[in-house]
Amino acid sequence: MSQINDAARVWFITGSSAGFGRALAEAVLAHGEHLVATARHLEQLQDLSARYLDHLLTLPLDVTNEQEIRAAVAQAVERFGRIDVLVNNAGYGLFGAVEEADDAEARQIFDTNVFGVLNVTRAVLPIMRKQRHGHILMLSSLSGVVGTMGMGMYDATKFAVEGLSEALAQEVAPLGIHITLIEPGLFRTSFTGRSLKVAQKQIEDYAQTSGMVVGWTKQHIDGQQPGDPALAAQAMIKITEVAQPPLRLVLGADALDMIRKKLAGMMQELDAWEATTIATAFPAVE
Ligand SMILES: NC(=O)c1ccc[n+]([C@@H]2O[C@H](COP(=O)([O-])OP(=O)(O)OC[C@H]3O[C@@H](n4cnc5c(N)ncnc54)[C@H](OP(=O)(O)O)[C@@H]3O)[C@@H](O)[C@H]2O)c1
């Protein structure tokens, strides 16, 4: 068991091998914190282990494997005695029209992006409840707020994370635990490169809608995203240091713009249909 400096917190990050998870792992370690960095393939964390012997525990974790989740959380607590910040980061994208994704593809992405998040959270919450403190960062997305053609399955997983996090935040607030949904726009990670999956089936009728989005993303987005994951990592650290962290943190001007447009559109539609909306109650009893 290593000595833990009172001021340094213990972070637990899923999917630390690449992208946001990797950038955050490096930033957390450079910030002088303790880190449990987890990844499907431990060799991807070897360079970090060599640099941060005392502060870092690396563990194998595929978030779809409940046994590995239980083992990793137990080892984290055995080594550091606590978990202050959990980052549910592991996830991937599935492109294709909603009808194109088959049942196996749909269930697979829910297994990682939703049930993975749920199972890791369920494993860590008893520790945070006992501590009466903790902060859980949920890597949602712009796609957790705004649905886009060609990304319906991915959007659905992130909308699910948004719903469960919003409810969870209310349940755990009295226990001293904060939840923050991180909603990035386009960031330069492996997300649209090696991590991206595309539905096997392609239906010609969707070539001009979903098909265009998939093609455009591969050609014009991958490697050219405006967002810098290292700066996103700094923003994530920052919100763990304030007394009242936000429920949502949008990252990137692109995401901010699209979310503002969505909310304005929703308000407009709510107002336009208000009379129909409220004309559905039983007559008031005098
Ligand atoms: N980049 C963006 O523009 C963007 C925008 C909004 C939200 N996000 C979200 O940010 C999170 C991180 O994605 P990223 O952009 O950093 O992509 P990335 O560079 O592809 O990194 C994804 C990470 O998740 C890991 N992972 C995938 N499935 C896993 C599983 N079953 N168990 C454990 N680890 C798993 C990957 O591990 P391997 O190395 O083993 O594949 C990798 O470490 C995701 O939740 C994504 O939805 C990304």
The ligand as an SDF file (V2000), in Angstrom:
LIG
                    3D

 48 52  0  0  0  0  0  0  0  0999 V2000
  -13.5650   12.3370  -29.7560 N   0  0  0  0  0  0  0  0  0  0  0  0
  -14.7230   12.9290  -29.7940 C   0  0  0  0  0  0  0  0  0  0  0  0
  -14.9650   13.7900  -30.6530 O   0  0  0  0  0  0  0  0  0  0  0  0
  -15.7690   12.6060  -28.7600 C   0  0  0  0  0  0  0  0  0  0  0  0
  -16.8510   13.4800  -28.6600 C   0  0  0  0  0  0  0  0  0  0  0  0
  -17.8180   13.2470  -27.7060 C   0  0  0  0  0  0  0  0  0  0  0  0
  -17.6910   12.1740  -26.8520 C   0  0  0  0  0  0  0  0  0  0  0  0
  -16.6420   11.3190  -26.9540 N   0  0  0  0  0  0  0  0  0  0  0  0
  -16.5730   10.2020  -25.9890 C   0  0  0  0  0  0  0  0  0  0  0  0
  -15.3080   10.2200  -25.3510 O   0  0  0  0  0  0  0  0  0  0  0  0
  -15.0100    8.9090  -24.8770 C   0  0  0  0  0  0  0  0  0  0  0  0
  -13.5920    8.5450  -25.2640 C   0  0  0  0  0  0  0  0  0  0  0  0
  -13.4980    8.4980  -26.6740 O   0  0  0  0  0  0  0  0  0  0  0  0
  -12.2720    9.1160  -27.4640 P   0  0  0  0  0  0  0  0  0  0  0  0
  -12.7630   10.1990  -28.3080 O   0  0  0  0  0  0  0  0  0  0  0  0
  -11.1540    9.3650  -26.5350 O   0  0  0  0  0  0  0  0  0  0  0  0
  -11.9570    7.8990  -28.4520 O   0  0  0  0  0  0  0  0  0  0  0  0
  -10.6860    6.9240  -28.5560 P   0  0  0  0  0  0  0  0  0  0  0  0
   -9.4570    7.7260  -28.7870 O   0  0  0  0  0  0  0  0  0  0  0  0
  -11.0960    5.9270  -29.5690 O   0  0  0  0  0  0  0  0  0  0  0  0
  -10.5940    6.2460  -27.1220 O   0  0  0  0  0  0  0  0  0  0  0  0
  -11.5890    5.3640  -26.6970 C   0  0  0  0  0  0  0  0  0  0  0  0
  -11.0800    4.6200  -25.4880 C   0  0  0  0  0  0  0  0  0  0  0  0
  -12.1140    3.7580  -25.0150 O   0  0  0  0  0  0  0  0  0  0  0  0
  -11.5640    2.4550  -24.8880 C   0  0  0  0  0  0  0  0  0  0  0  0
  -12.5910    1.4220  -24.9830 N   0  0  0  0  0  0  0  0  0  0  0  0
  -13.4630    1.1600  -25.9810 C   0  0  0  0  0  0  0  0  0  0  0  0
  -14.2190    0.1050  -25.6470 N   0  0  0  0  0  0  0  0  0  0  0  0
  -13.8080   -0.3090  -24.4340 C   0  0  0  0  0  0  0  0  0  0  0  0
  -14.1960   -1.3490  -23.5470 C   0  0  0  0  0  0  0  0  0  0  0  0
  -15.1680   -2.2300  -23.8620 N   0  0  0  0  0  0  0  0  0  0  0  0
  -13.5620   -1.4650  -22.3490 N   0  0  0  0  0  0  0  0  0  0  0  0
  -12.5800   -0.6100  -22.0130 C   0  0  0  0  0  0  0  0  0  0  0  0
  -12.1420    0.3650  -22.8070 N   0  0  0  0  0  0  0  0  0  0  0  0
  -12.7640    0.5190  -24.0030 C   0  0  0  0  0  0  0  0  0  0  0  0
  -10.5100    2.3640  -25.9810 C   0  0  0  0  0  0  0  0  0  0  0  0
   -9.6390    1.2910  -25.6970 O   0  0  0  0  0  0  0  0  0  0  0  0
   -8.7930    0.4980  -26.8270 P   0  0  0  0  0  0  0  0  0  0  0  0
   -7.5070    1.2760  -26.9810 O   0  0  0  0  0  0  0  0  0  0  0  0
   -8.5970   -0.8480  -26.2430 O   0  0  0  0  0  0  0  0  0  0  0  0
   -9.6160    0.4940  -28.0840 O   0  0  0  0  0  0  0  0  0  0  0  0
   -9.8790    3.7370  -25.8130 C   0  0  0  0  0  0  0  0  0  0  0  0
   -9.0250    3.7600  -24.7090 O   0  0  0  0  0  0  0  0  0  0  0  0
  -16.0630    7.9770  -25.4840 C   0  0  0  0  0  0  0  0  0  0  0  0
  -17.0270    7.6710  -24.4960 O   0  0  0  0  0  0  0  0  0  0  0  0
  -16.6810    8.8170  -26.5960 C   0  0  0  0  0  0  0  0  0  0  0  0
  -17.9990    8.4520  -26.8560 O   0  0  0  0  0  0  0  0  0  0  0  0
  -15.6820   11.5160  -27.9040 C   0  0  0  0  0  0  0  0  0  0  0  0
  1  2  1  0
  2  3  2  0
  2  4  1  0
  4  5  1  0
  4 48  2  0
  5  6  2  0
  6  7  1  0
  7  8  2  0
  8  9  1  0
  8 48  1  0
  9 10  1  0
  9 46  1  0
 10 11  1  0
 11 12  1  0
 11 44  1  0
 12 13  1  0
 13 14  1  0
 14 15  2  0
 14 16  1  0
 14 17  1  0
 17 18  1  0
 18 19  2  0
 18 20  1  0
 18 21  1  0
 21 22  1  0
 22 23  1  0
 23 24  1  0
 23 42  1  0
 24 25  1  0
 25 26  1  0
 25 36  1  0
 26 27  1  0
 26 35  1  0
 27 28  2  0
 28 29  1  0
 29 30  1  0
 29 35  2  0
 30 31  1  0
 30 32  2  0
 32 33  1  0
 33 34  2  0
 34 35  1  0
 36 37  1  0
 36 42  1  0
 37 38  1  0
 38 39  2  0
 38 40  1  0
 38 41  1  0
 42 43  1  0
 44 45  1  0
 44 46  1  0
 46 47  1  0
M  CHG  2   8   1  16  -1
M  END
$$$$
